[in-house]
Amino acid sequence: MKPRHFLYPLFICLLAFTACEDDEDPLVFLDPDPTTPMTLTGQWQLIEVLADPGDGSGTFQPVTSSRTIEFLTDSTYQSNSIICEFTTETNSLTVLTDGKFNLDELLLSPEDCRNVPPLQAPLGMSFADGDLILEYLCIEPCLQKFRKL
């Protein structure tokens, strides 16, 4: 085999690998059993809460709430409620609250929790069946489930 015949396939392979871009969107997550990737950016509404009574028997319960979170492409969010409070209510004011999120570490860091004891740390985030779950710091499980609008 002549050396030039060997170099052409090698050159084509190298060109194929270097021409590819990293199309991975840092704001895309996969469910544990993914059928399609979902994008975190956009508006999400609170649909269920889980407040365990202390014996492990708690389950998600549907709620009627206008509480929403909007995730932006710059790794920040805005909400119509103070996210660090485990409540279904929204602010009586029309001012949005905000903070940052880290999808790699699955953490949501509200800016409005500094004066709300006992929450002094970011909230955990997880995903199940296309829904976003916020994990509050409670002795018993305290979770809020949001669905993308």
N, C-alpha and C positions, 0 to 999 in steps of 0.2 A: 504494500500500500504506500502510495506516495504521500509525503508529509502534508502537502497542500489539501488533499482530500480529508485528512483528519482535522485540519484547522477550520474548515468551513462549518461543520456541525458544532464545534466548540465555540466558535464566534457567535453563531446563532443562539446557542444556549445562554451565553454570557449576555448578549443583547436582550434576550427575553427577561432575564432576571434584573437587569439594571434599568429596564424601561418601565417596570411596574412601580406604581405609586402605592403608598400606604393609604388605602381608602378607609381605614378603620376610624369610625367616628367615636370620639371619647364620650359622647353622650348617648351611646347606644348600649342597651343592656339585653341580656338573654335570660329568659325564664329558666328555671331548673330543667324543664322539659320544653325547649324552644321549638316553635314551628316557624316563626319569623322573628327577626330582631325587632325591638321596639325602641323608639327614641324617647328619651326623658324630656326633652324640650317640649314646652307647651303647657297647657293648663290642666290641672288635676283637681278633682272634687272629692271631699270626704264622703264615703258611703257607708262605712262600718267602723265600730270600735270594739275592742276587747279589753275589758277590765276584770281581771281574774279576782274572785272573792277570796283567794288564799288557799284553796284546796286543789288547784289545778283543773277545775271543771269549767273554766271560762271559755266561751266561744265568741266569735265575732257576731255582733248584733247590728242589724241595719239601723241607720240614723237618717233623719232628715236634717240636712245642714247645708248652708251656703258657703261653708269654709272651703277655700280653694288655695292652691299653690301653683304658681306659674314658674317653671324652670326656664332660664334664659341660656343662650349659647355661650355666655362668658362665665359659666360656672357659678352664677348667682341665682337667687330666686326672689320672688315677691309673693306675699300672701295677704289676704284680707283679714287675717287674724294673727294673734301672737302665737306662733307655732310652739314655743316652749311650754305653753299651758295645755294640759291634757283636757281639752274641752271641745265641744262641738260648735260653740258659738263663734261668731265673727266679731270684729271690732265694731263698736257703735260709730266710730269715726270712719271717714272714707279714706284715711291715710293707709297706704300699704306698708307692711312691715317687710323686712328683707334679711338676707343672710347669704351664706355661701354653701356650696355642696361639693363633695369630692366623690365622684362615682367610682374611682379606683378603690377607695377605702370604704365606700358605702356609708358616708357620714354627711349629715346635714348640720351646719353650724349657724344657728340663728343669731342675729346681731342683737335681738331684743330680750335676751334671757339673762343678762348680767345681773339684773335686780330681781329675778324671780327665783328664790330658793325653792327647792334644793338643786335645781338644774344648773349645773356649772360646766357641763360637758356637752359635746355634740350629740345629736340624736342618731341612732343607727337607722339605716335604710335597708330594706330588702324588697324582693319582688316575688310575687306568686300569681300565676295565671294572668299575667299582664297587669296586675295591680301593684301599686306602690304601698309599702307598709312602713310606717314610722314607728320606731321602737323607743318608747320613753323610759327614763330612769325611774323605775318604781321597784318596790320590794317584790310585788307580784307583777306578772306581765301586764303592761299597759300599751296597747297597740292601736294605731289608727290606720285604716285602709283607705287609699285614694284610688280613684279610677280616672283614666285620662279622658278628657272631654273631646 
